Structures are given as structure tokens and as C-alpha cells.
Amino acid sequence: MSTQPTSPESAVSPGPAAASGAARKPRVAILFGGRSSEHAISVSTAGSVLRAIDRSAYEVLPIGITTDGRWALTADEPARMAITDGRLPSVEQIAESAEGQVTLPVNPVQRGEVVYTEPGAVPKALGEVDVVLPLLHGPWGEDGTVQGLLELSGVPYVGSGVLSSAVGMDKEYTKRVLTSFGLPVGPYTVVRPREWADEAARPAVLARIAELGFPVFVKPCRAGSSIGITRVTDPADLAAAIDEARRHDPKVIVEAGLVGRELECGVLEFEDGPRASLPAEVLVGAGYDFYDFEAKYIDSSEVRIPAALTGDETARLRVLAVEVFEALACEGLARVDVFLLEDGSFVVNEINTMPGFTPISAFPRMWEATGIPYPELIDRLIQAALQRSTGLR
């Protein structure tokens, strides 16, 4: 098999070394794209990983999931996967075929035996995948769905399992779990689909939100990358903000606006347990009310690494980040986002069980500042996944 297939014709069975039983490099499937509104960020993340992964140590198979859910072989061309001049990349732009489909059998006996099919053509075996790096953000990827598929297939993968991924994706249940562990979260309320659909119930919903005080942040409950979020200062704008969030998720979370510094901390699992990186601070650019999608990915607001904190603040934040990681039973990696309030206390905002790896993403930069360069970070994640079994653990 070609290490980096550039056309469906090159997607053949493993090469002579693998066929003869000789040692071969582990084959890593880089899975990216997906059906969520964070599709472009996932593509950009995959481009960065493809650029940095050690090709002398791993064979790489890039598999993109299109916006309609098709699994496609893609070109191994990181330059085409970047966000450039505000233009967002997609799997469709780099797919080798508009109809070809990659299939991963849900059968542990055939663990990792990937097959490529084209209409009217004989299916082609792509060989066994040793580990999957699921660089998917948002629903249908980061939320436990793909993790469940890989568990059923018996294929090792990087990152948290089904439950942790699902809880980490749902902002309501993240807060519920953290609260049960005595960890600090801010005031919030949830707008459920059924109550918002009931016109008679809406006044009570709006009154419940008003009790949080203004401003509030209205968010899709199960989304990321600041997509669909509105900062609301006037009660008259609440209904429109909820409708905007519901374009991305029928369940909406509304959080009280907190006055404080916005900080991030990476967590990485080592042999002796999880450790936290040096933290980062988000400094939102002029003209933005908050760290929205454009401020993050288009205008690139500054992320200061390491954050300008006291030694005590840094130590407390790193401890808190690990506590959040363990409370949600995460594995592999995560990014924990917090606020440092004016009284010196921390409040957890959310967790990302598969944080971004784009050129401007904080997670790899925080670990580089902590002493682990990007290629080594990827290697650690893959090696940890290879040593971990699927199933109950």
C-alpha cells in the first residue's frame, strides 16, 4: 500500500514488508472534517497535524468526512487545508473522488481493515489501521459518536472515550458533573427544545434567563469554536439569540456574563497520570465584545503564552485543570477553559476533549511552552492510544 495515497488507484493492500510479516510502521488514520458547524476548523487542525507528524515513525492515511457524512480518501496536502485570507477549507475540496467511500467494518475480528469503494468498481482493501486520530470537533465526532464506532470496531484511538466525550460536548452536563465534584462553575440555565416550542412557556423561560442578570451569553449547548454564540445585553434581543443558537443545536444554554480574565490550560495524560501545561490567556482584539469565531480564526486575537499570572495563580489553575480532566474521566488530552474573577477565584467555563491543533490553537502552543514540541506531542498521543485497549477499562 502507498503510505500517502494520492488517488483511489493507489489505495491498495499493504506493501511487501507488511505482507511478508516484516515489521512496519504503525498506520495512523487521520480522521477529520465531519458534519458539524466546526467542519473547517477540523480540516485546518488535520492540516497542521499532517504537517507535523513524524513520517519516519508512522504511515499516514488521511480520511475526511464530508459535510453530508461521506467518508472520503483525501489528498495528503496540508497547504490546501489551511484557513487562508478568511477562506475556510472543506473535505469536499480535497477529496480524491466525489463518490468514493471509505468503510471501517464494525467487527473487532477484522480490526481496522479499511475498505475503499467506488460505484461500479471492485472494492479495494486499504489494509489495517493501527490507531485512529479523530481530529473532529463538535457533534458527530467529538461527542462520543465516532468513539463508539471505533470501540465497536476494536480500533484504538486518541482521546477520551464515549462517556467523557459526550459529557464534555454537552455544556449542561459538563457543569452538572463538575458541580457534583465540588468544582466551580458559573450561573446558567438551559432552554430545552420542548419548552421553547411552547409559546405559552416562553415568558417563563425568558424570566428565568433574566434572573441571571445581563449581559448573558446564549450558546448552542453542544457546539464549539464560538459558533452560534450571542452576547445579549438587552432582554428584547433574547428570543433572536436563542433562535440563532438553535440553528446549531435545539438545546440552548444561557450563561451569566462573568467579569474576569479568560484563561486556558492544556492537560495531557502521562504514564503516571494527567499533567497540566503552562496556561494561556486570551486577549480579545479591539472591536470584539467576546472571543467569537471571527476573533479566533480570522482576525486572530492574541493568545498570550504563558499567561501573566502569579506563581500561586498558575499553580492553582494547573491543579484545577487536572481536577476537571479527572472528574470527567477524560483520557489522552483536553483543554480546560476558565475565568479568573476579580476576587481571585477561578470558575470553569468548559472543556474541549479534542482541542484544536490549528497553527493558532492554544493547546499545542501551551505544551510547546511547557517543553513538549508539536511533533513530540502528537507522538505521545498516538503512543498512548496504541498502548490502550478498547472496551471497558
Secondary structure by P-SEA (a helix, b strand, c coil): cccccccccccccccccccccccccbbbbbcccccccaaaaaaaaaaaaaaccccccbbbbbbbbccccccccccccccccccccccccccccccccccbbbbbbcccccccbbbbbccccccccccccccccccccccccccaaaaaaaaaaccccccccaaaaaaaacaaaaaaaaaaacccccccccccccccccccaaaaaaaaaaaacccbbbbcccccccccccccccccaaaaaaaaaaacccbbbbbcccbbbbbbbbbbbccccccccbbbbbbcccccccccccccccccccccccccccaaaaaaaaaaaaaaaaaacccccbbbbbbbccccbbbbcccccccccccccaaaaaaaaacccaaaaaaaaaaaaaacccccc
